[in-house]
Amino acid sequence: MSRLGNLGARLYRGEVGYDFIRNRKIWYGVSILITITAIIGVAVGGLKMGIEFQGGAVFTTDTKAQISTAQVTDVATEASGHMAIVQELGNGGLRIQITEVDTAKANEIKETLSDELGIPAADINADLVGPSWGEQIANKAWTGLGVFMVLVVVYLAIAFEWRMAVAALIALIHDITITVGVYALVGFEVTPGTVIGLLTILGYSLYDTVVVFDSLKEGQKDITKQTRFTYSEIANRSINSTLVRSINTTVVALLPVAGLLFIGGGVFGAGMLNDISLSLFVGLAAGAYSSIFIATPLVADLKERDPQMKALKKRVLAKRAAAAAKGESPDDGPEDPRDDAETAGTAIGRPRSHRTPGKR
């Protein structure tokens, strides 16, 4: 078995682990700081909306221009009166994007580009995009996002409980905020590809969260019938038992997306790939983080406020205090079927007891 596989097995059995729940205030602080930075980025810099949302014209040519991309940008910007975005295509041609341009102005720009680039006007394709089309896309995206959130809350409340539904919703909002903030800070265009990427990462983030919640649901069965572990300790084991799985799925998902973003978009200059790949890359990373450091600790915080969980915690701490006063381990004494470690979960940071029944 590989080292990672062996570690995963030991984490699952509760033999080793990291106390995520105890350090939850650190994770909350980190998330709040990142979220505030993202909000400031959107408020100050704003989002750079693509032509699909603002309307305008896109000029493309398959013929290589006689001047540099920077010169083309200057020519197109001067001709249109708006900042032009020029991308070099793989075949040597150009894609020139200019917002807020009507049909008459587009024809003038086309003639100017033909003269400056040394390319016949017939070889330059001009496509106009109306702002109403982008507005429809934005409205449908917001509608889809709202419906998705409602269905998520309803499903999790039925399949698990309302506390998990609330925690998952907060984690999803956390992921969206961070991803949008990165777009504002980096200055990438927001296009329909960005919207698709955002909706995709929501599903992935939710999947990762549900995996941990399912483990937690299994571990908390008959929790009030034992006095070994508090709810937070069981929640902690649920995170650790699925930790390697979360890492593996996140890394596998990030590798091809990183290839699109850094190699496809960065090295080969396929700028249109950046729209969807950046949202996927940031969203996948944020989703994995929120599933481990935000969603489950929030559930533990909410659950520990329940009177039954408060009473359980008092019983567990009282038992440990009594055992410590006698110089004994809390696990010493006759076996109690209600204290089944397989049911309640093993306390993180303490190996499971392997005592022989009937012996101390």
PEFENDA-V396805 format. One record per backbone hydrogen bond with DSSP energy under -0.5 kcal/mol. CO is the residue of the C=O (numbers start at 1). NH is the residue of the N-H. E is the energy in kcal/mol with one decimal. If there is no record, write none. Layout:
BEGIN
{{CO;NH;E} {CO;NH;E}}
END
This chain:
BEGIN
{{2;6;-2.7} {3;7;-2.5} {4;8;-2.4} {5;9;-2.1} {6;10;-2.2} {7;11;-2.6} {8;12;-2.3} {9;13;-2.0} {10;14;-0.6} {10;15;-2.1} {10;16;-1.0} {11;14;-0.7} {18;20;-1.7} {19;23;-1.1} {21;24;-1.7} {23;26;-1.0} {23;27;-1.3} {24;28;-2.8} {25;29;-2.2} {26;30;-2.4} {27;31;-2.6} {28;32;-2.7} {29;33;-2.2} {30;34;-2.4} {31;35;-2.7} {32;36;-2.6} {33;37;-2.1} {34;38;-2.3} {35;39;-2.5} {36;40;-2.6} {37;41;-2.2} {38;42;-2.0} {39;43;-2.6} {40;44;-2.9} {41;45;-1.7} {41;46;-1.0} {42;46;-0.6} {47;49;-1.3} {48;190;-2.6} {50;53;-1.5} {50;54;-1.5} {51;55;-2.7} {55;100;-2.5} {56;129;-3.1} {57;98;-2.6} {58;127;-2.3} {59;96;-3.6} {60;125;-2.8} {61;94;-1.1} {68;72;-2.2} {69;73;-2.2} {70;74;-1.8} {71;75;-2.5} {72;76;-2.9} {73;77;-2.3} {74;78;-2.3} {75;79;-2.3} {76;80;-1.8} {77;81;-2.4} {83;99;-0.5} {84;86;-0.5} {85;97;-2.9} {87;89;-0.5} {87;95;-2.4} {89;92;-1.7} {92;65;-0.5} {93;89;-2.5} {94;61;-1.9} {95;87;-2.4} {95;97;-0.6} {96;59;-3.1} {97;85;-2.5} {98;57;-2.9} {102;106;-2.1} {103;107;-1.9} {104;108;-1.6} {105;109;-2.4} {106;110;-2.2} {107;111;-1.9} {108;112;-2.1} {109;113;-2.7} {110;114;-2.1} {111;115;-2.0} {112;116;-2.5} {113;117;-2.9} {114;118;-1.1} {114;119;-1.1} {117;66;-1.2} {120;123;-1.7} {121;124;-1.5} {123;62;-0.5} {123;125;-0.6} {125;60;-2.3} {127;58;-2.5} {129;56;-2.4} {130;133;-0.8} {130;134;-0.9} {131;135;-2.1} {132;136;-2.0} {133;137;-1.9} {134;138;-2.5} {135;139;-2.4} {136;140;-2.4} {137;141;-2.3} {138;142;-2.4} {139;143;-2.3} {140;144;-2.8} {141;145;-2.4} {142;146;-2.4} {143;147;-2.6} {144;148;-2.4} {145;149;-2.3} {146;150;-2.2} {147;151;-2.5} {148;152;-2.3} {149;153;-2.3} {150;154;-2.4} {151;155;-2.7} {152;156;-2.7} {153;157;-2.1} {154;158;-1.7} {155;159;-3.4} {156;160;-2.5} {156;161;-0.6} {161;165;-1.7} {162;166;-2.4} {163;167;-2.3} {164;168;-2.4} {165;169;-2.0} {166;170;-2.3} {167;171;-2.1} {168;172;-2.2} {169;173;-2.3} {170;174;-2.2} {171;175;-2.1} {172;176;-2.4} {173;177;-2.5} {174;178;-2.0} {175;179;-2.2} {176;180;-2.7} {177;181;-2.4} {178;182;-2.2} {179;183;-1.8} {180;184;-1.9} {181;185;-2.4} {182;186;-2.9} {183;187;-2.0} {183;188;-0.7} {188;48;-0.6} {189;191;-0.7} {190;50;-2.8} {191;194;-0.9} {191;195;-1.6} {192;196;-2.3} {193;197;-2.3} {194;198;-2.5} {195;199;-2.3} {196;200;-1.9} {197;201;-2.2} {198;202;-1.3} {199;203;-1.1} {200;204;-1.6} {201;205;-3.0} {202;206;-2.3} {203;207;-2.1} {204;208;-2.3} {205;209;-2.0} {206;210;-2.7} {207;211;-1.8} {208;212;-1.2} {209;213;-2.4} {210;214;-2.7} {211;215;-1.6} {212;216;-2.3} {213;217;-2.8} {214;218;-1.9} {215;219;-2.0} {216;220;-1.6} {218;221;-1.0} {220;223;-1.6} {222;225;-1.3} {223;226;-1.1} {230;234;-1.7} {231;235;-2.6} {232;236;-2.1} {233;237;-1.7} {234;238;-1.9} {235;239;-1.7} {236;240;-2.2} {237;241;-3.0} {238;242;-0.9} {239;242;-0.6} {240;243;-0.8} {240;244;-0.5} {242;246;-2.3} {243;247;-2.5} {244;248;-2.7} {245;249;-2.5} {246;250;-2.2} {247;251;-2.6} {248;252;-2.4} {249;253;-1.9} {250;254;-2.4} {251;255;-1.9} {252;256;-0.8} {253;257;-0.9} {254;258;-3.1} {255;259;-1.9} {256;260;-1.9} {257;261;-2.4} {258;262;-2.9} {258;263;-0.7} {259;263;-1.1} {259;264;-2.7} {260;265;-1.8} {261;266;-0.6} {262;267;-0.9} {263;267;-0.6} {263;268;-2.2} {264;270;-2.5} {269;271;-2.1} {270;273;-1.9} {270;274;-0.5} {271;274;-1.3} {271;275;-0.6} {272;275;-0.5} {272;276;-0.5} {273;277;-2.3} {274;278;-2.1} {275;279;-0.7} {276;280;-2.0} {277;281;-2.7} {278;282;-2.6} {279;283;-2.0} {280;284;-2.7} {281;285;-1.8} {282;286;-2.7} {283;287;-2.6} {284;288;-2.2} {285;289;-2.1} {286;290;-2.8} {287;291;-1.9} {288;292;-1.2} {289;293;-3.1} {290;294;-1.5} {290;295;-3.2} {291;296;-0.8} {294;298;-2.1} {295;299;-1.9} {296;300;-2.4} {297;301;-2.3} {298;302;-2.5} {299;303;-2.9} {300;304;-2.4} {302;305;-0.8} {303;306;-1.9} {306;310;-2.3} {307;311;-2.4} {308;312;-2.3} {309;313;-2.4} {310;314;-2.0} {311;315;-2.2} {312;316;-2.7} {313;317;-2.7} {314;318;-2.5} {315;319;-2.4} {316;320;-2.1} {317;321;-2.4} {318;322;-2.4} {319;323;-2.3} {320;324;-2.4} {321;325;-2.0} {322;326;-1.3} {323;328;-3.2} {324;327;-0.9} {329;332;-2.2} {336;339;-2.2} {337;340;-0.8} {340;343;-0.7} {340;344;-2.5} {341;345;-2.0} {347;350;-1.6} {356;359;-2.4}}
END
